[in-house]
Amino acid sequence: MLSVATVQKHLHPAGDGAPIELRSYLSQLCSSLAGCMIKDDSCTIGTNVSEGAVTSATAVSIGLIVTERVINALKHAFPETKPGCAIVVSYEINGADWKLSVSDNGVGVSSGDWPPAKSGLGTAIVNALAAQLNAQVDTVSLPTGTIVSVARATFKSLPEAA
């Protein structure tokens, strides 16, 4: 399975019990996903990740969520080749709280189709992983793209610097 192999590849050098630095981990993971899933440079996968480290168990869950959401965006958000196609993986930390977001600038879901009547296996996996992390999943879909966020229930973004 591509997602499990990709996640494990980036965790192996850290060793058992060693903290995983998320900026490097998610950057490498997204680069690998882009290399495996995007053949013609038609789309980019970027990261915007705060400094911080997590346990390897948490990193595995975060990595699987990112992998599932990126693959889902590539599969559904861009049914036709679109110039400027982009997916961004963001991770913010505020004390013990955090927020992971995967956003795309794809077609979104029309209001008549939202929320979807039936969720797939990927959604169930993301929801189960979020529950393990004591987090909640929130999805916002507009005609200009979709944002799926997984956050600790108490997360608040830091104020932007002036």
C-alpha positions, 0 to 999 in steps of 0.5 A: 500500500503506497500510503503506509510505505511512504509514511514508514519510509520517512519514519524509519531513520528516526528510530523507536521512541525518537521524536519526529520533527514535523517540518522535515517529515511532512515536507519529505512525505509531500515530496514523495507523494508528488513524485509518485502521484504527479507525473507531468508537473501539472500540480504542486504539493506545498507545505507550511509547517510550524517547528515542532516534534511529535511522537512517532505514533502521532507522526504515523497518524498525521502522515496517514491523514496527509497521505489520504487527503492529498490522494483524495484531492488529486483524485477528485479536486482536479478532474481536468488538467488545471493550470496552477493546480495546488495542494497545500499541507499546513500544520500549526502548533499553539502550545499543546494544541495543533491544527493540520489542514490539507487544502486544494484549489480544485473544483470543490463540491457544488452546494447541491452535492454537499455534504456528501450523502455517503462517505468513503473508506478514506473519510472513515480512516481519517475520522478514526485517526483523528479520534485517536489523536483526540482531534476533530475533522472539519471540511469546508468545500467551496467552488474554489477548492476544499479545506480539510482540517484536523485539530485538537478541539481547543486549538486557536491560531496564534495572532498574526505578527504585525 
